[in-house]
């Protein structure tokens, strides 16, 4: 798909195609549609992220909460979105030992307890050891720092998902 094709989509089609770039949050695509035309993938990504940035902390935290825990219940039950499943598998999170699964679950629980939302990291740009180290580092952050970091990671995820969809 090209940027030209995206620019000619109806709002409904745009939300159907671009909406899944953000986990269970089609509102971002819906609110960005009116800013067409997009000159390229970078422009589209910037406008989508502007929608997120302008949405206020409550909606931003709601967006973070739409992401699944890494190696969490959804992953173990096989109910992740296709995108999340592929991304977690790419980071090797589908091939963990029982001890590694326990470490992820322990970190997920500690992180959720402290911040009240899941740990979000761009799995496609990390492997399991780096992700586990990320928990250790980020658990020292403030809630405000973690909201900011989670949104940056969501931006990376969205950028890669857009790259999967859009070709020059």
Number of C-alpha atoms within 10 A of each C-alpha: 10 12 18 14 10 22 19 12 15 11 17 12 13 19 21 15 16 22 18 19 26 24 19 14 17 17 15 23 26 19 16 21 23 10 11 14 14 17 11 16 19 13 14 24 21 14 20 24 21 13 18 22 14 10 13 10 14 8 13 18 17 12 21 21 19 15 21 21 22 26 22 17 13 14 19 12 9 11 12 18 16 10 15 20 19 16 20 22 17 16 19 16 22 18 12 13 10 9 9 16 18 13 14 22 17 11 20 21 17 16 19 15 11 15 16 13 24 23 28 25 22 21 23 17 15 17 16 20 11 13 21 16 10 16 18 13 10 15 17 12 14 12 15 11 12 18 20 16 17 23 21 16 19 23 20 18 24 21 20 16 17 20 14 11 14 15 11 9
